[in-house]
Amino acid sequence: MSAAVIDYDKLFRSDLPPAAAKPGGFPPFNFVGGHNDPGSVPVEDLIAAATRAIRRDGRSLAKYGLDSGPLGYKPLREFLVDKLKRDAGITCTVDEILITQGSLQGLDFVNGILIAPGDTVIIEEMTYGGAITRLQRMKANIVGVPVDHDGLRADKLRETLLSLKSQGIKPKYVYTIPTVQNPTATVMSPARRQQILDIAGEFGVPVFEDDCYADLTWDGQRPIAMRGMVNDDRVIHIGSFSKTIAPALRLGFIVAGWNVMGRILAIKSDGGSGALEQMTLAEYCPTHFDEHVQGLRKVLRRKVTVMMEALRDQFGDEVEFQDPAGGIFLWMRLPEGLDTKRLEQASAPAGVTLNPGAEWMTDTVAGKRWLRLCFAHPSEEVIREGVGRLAEICHREFGVPRREEKGHR
Ligand SMILES: Cc1ncc(COP(=O)(O)O)c(C=O)c1O
């Protein structure tokens, strides 16, 4: 008897997003995604840390949650309590930290307990594309607030909150990436942080602070986290090991009080984050994290310098960008009339991938001129060559950069 063919198209939920494209290979000139510098992954030290940790605690793998319960491996949370106190000014206990599968899962959990279809959220008008797509999928009403060199604008936040209030709308949160903003790579000053906290507090709206790039400022200095300025659930804070150690580890964390954490644990149905990764990092980080990140910052600083030079060489003053304060991406504006979504499509066959600005902005029309290029993974050579190819394609499609044609001088 032959099995009937099942027509899944008739079975899928009607509210699913479109199917993902079939995974292809890793493009040769990949300027998208949070990939890290391969040479900086501390392979030998991770092997040593994993070996020690498994020898000592391996038998606890027999339990879901090891011997630590649902919040994650306790020694890793203990490391974070110390680190967050020292670097971010956050005072919290191990019970106020949940280890997540990257900060993406942190975003999902916070959205999961707060956002129902139709709810309003405030985000920076230039922000992490992954945050926008998640909110769109949840059918949230997304309101963008302008940013400047100092991050989210306090005056515009107030105007927005007043306008929403006049319509009887109270947003669920203000999402911000204050330290190495994605995509603008600015760092919000302590004064601006205080203003944002004061305004959000006045309207009774929590701040959702995404701090995943906070260790990657070039000089290693960072202002106190917004969570650290209040040390309570006026700010929910998420962070990650993806940008400092490696994204494939899938380890991040949420800092929140029990009022919030208890609701997150109630919807957490994944059986826990990968135990070997947690055990390895808990062993590695107390003795190696700082030195490792110091080295990584230097490599990233060098790579972005190479990228900025290559862009200047190829595009001259037809591309505008600010020297970033840290991080793994460069955000730039191209001349009027250019459409970076079309540039993305034209570049893909040449193996050059990029983030069109419209996917990183709430104003998708203004976003057409904007472009994000990530520089952590490609080598310096690949950065130079890739920017060269991008310039060729951009010239072919849009006449940008202008080139003096031979014989037409
Ligand atoms: C602002 C921001 N938040 C969260 C994430 C998610 O990272 P991960 O889940 O790897 O920690 C990213 C990744 O690029 C990001 O840029």
The ligand as an SDF file (V2000), in Angstrom:
LIG
                    3D

 16 16  0  0  0  0  0  0  0  0999 V2000
   20.8980   44.2870   19.3460 C   0  0  0  0  0  0  0  0  0  0  0  0
   20.9220   42.8060   19.2830 C   0  0  0  0  0  0  0  0  0  0  0  0
   20.2240   42.0970   20.1890 N   0  0  0  0  0  0  0  0  0  0  0  0
   20.2130   40.7600   20.1800 C   0  0  0  0  0  0  0  0  0  0  0  0
   20.9370   40.0520   19.2320 C   0  0  0  0  0  0  0  0  0  0  0  0
   20.8720   38.5630   19.2750 C   0  0  0  0  0  0  0  0  0  0  0  0
   22.1120   37.9860   19.4960 O   0  0  0  0  0  0  0  0  0  0  0  0
   22.3250   36.6100   20.2430 P   0  0  0  0  0  0  0  0  0  0  0  0
   21.0210   35.8820   20.2960 O   0  0  0  0  0  0  0  0  0  0  0  0
   23.3340   35.8850   19.4450 O   0  0  0  0  0  0  0  0  0  0  0  0
   22.8100   36.9720   21.6220 O   0  0  0  0  0  0  0  0  0  0  0  0
   21.6580   40.7320   18.2600 C   0  0  0  0  0  0  0  0  0  0  0  0
   22.3930   39.9910   17.2280 C   0  0  0  0  0  0  0  0  0  0  0  0
   22.9560   40.4870   16.3020 O   0  0  0  0  0  0  0  0  0  0  0  0
   21.6590   42.1520   18.2950 C   0  0  0  0  0  0  0  0  0  0  0  0
   22.3460   42.8580   17.4020 O   0  0  0  0  0  0  0  0  0  0  0  0
  1  2  1  0
  2  3  1  0
  2 15  2  0
  3  4  2  0
  4  5  1  0
  5  6  1  0
  5 12  2  0
  6  7  1  0
  7  8  1  0
  8  9  2  0
  8 10  1  0
  8 11  1  0
 12 13  1  0
 12 15  1  0
 13 14  2  0
 15 16  1  0
M  END
$$$$
